[in-house]
C-alpha cells in the first residue's frame, strides 16, 4: 500500500465516520462520540490481530488498514468536539 492510497483510505474513513457523527450531532445525541470511540477500539484490536493473528507480510495490509481507521477516528472525534465547542460558545459555525 503506497502513501496515496493510505491517505485516500483514511479520507474515506473520515468522511464515513464524520458523516455518521454529524448525523447524530444534529439530533443532539451523545452517540456522536461513541461512533469515533468504538471505531478507535476496533482499529486497535484489528492492528493487534494483524500483528499476532496474521503476522508477516499478509498482516501488513491489515495493519495499514487499522492505522488508517485509527487516524480517521481520532480526526473525526477531534472535529466533532471542535464543532460542539464552537456551537456552545454561540458562534453558530455549524
C-alpha positions, 0 to 999 in steps of 0.5 A, a space after each residue: 500500500 503506497 502513501 496515496 492510497 493510505 491517505 485516500 483510505 483514511 479520507 474515506 474513513 473520515 468522511 464515513 465516520 464524520 458523516 455518521 457523527 454529524 448525523 447524530 450531532 444534529 439530533 443532539 445525541 451523545 452517540 456522536 462520540 461513541 461512533 469515533 470511540 468504538 471505531 478507535 477500539 476496533 482499529 486497535 484490536 484489528 492492528 493487534 490481530 494483524 500483528 499476532 493473528 496474521 503476522 508477516 507480510 499478509 498482516 501488513 495490509 491489515 495493519 495499514 488498514 487499522 492505522 488508517 481507521 485509527 487516524 480517521 477516528 481520532 480526526 473525526 472525534 477531534 472535529 466533532 468536539 471542535 464543532 460542539 465547542 464552537 456551537 456552545 460558545 454561540 458562534 453558530 459555525 455549524 
